[in-house]
């Protein structure tokens, strides 16, 4: 994966990867961009807008004939993704949308106040949980592993007051991994929250994208890394209040 850098009005935007590239005619995709996706009458942003569609809505692919034209769109401040126009049906409307706003995975929709692995477990079917012990130097800990039908493998390691988490996503495009990370670690579905908390892009080093999540005055780093045909989302933090 090669990064492409554009400067627009002196604002640096890093285009880190490509959006949806692995879908076919008649396939159902889903809107994952939490800002929504805009549908146009033709494959041109200057054409009339058909409507705006939001996270979780299903989009059925009905035409891929203009997929050869690559577009670039900013999906977070300073971070963009490449993709293509695709003609879809959403509800009763037909038109063209940017496929970087879409993903193959079913959306993480819930009426419960959940985040993290609790959110993932409430929506995606798990093949069970495996617990085992682990050793880090002189300290003993615990490892939990879970596999989900959406091709997600979860690992949590706990040693003393420190916790690491990995979400390994098989056969994922960059936008799918990014939106999954954003949904898992933000507080989108936490109704009692007084302010929005979400991962903020910081930088890219090689194939690793670094984000930070600030909550209750504490900063947690999140890494999004290309791994084979997919991506890995990783975090590590320690509770310094625990002695």
Secondary structure by P-SEA (a helix, b strand, c coil): cbbbbbbcccbbbbbcccccccccccbbbbbccccbbbbcccccccccccccccccbbbbbcccccccbbbbbbcccccbbbbbbbbbbcccbbbbccccccccccccccccccccaaaaaacccccbbbbbccccccccbbbbbbbccccbbbbbbbcccbbbbbbbbccccaaaaaaaaaaaccccccccccbbbbbbbccccccbbbbbbbcccbbbbbbbbbcccbbbbbbbbbccccc
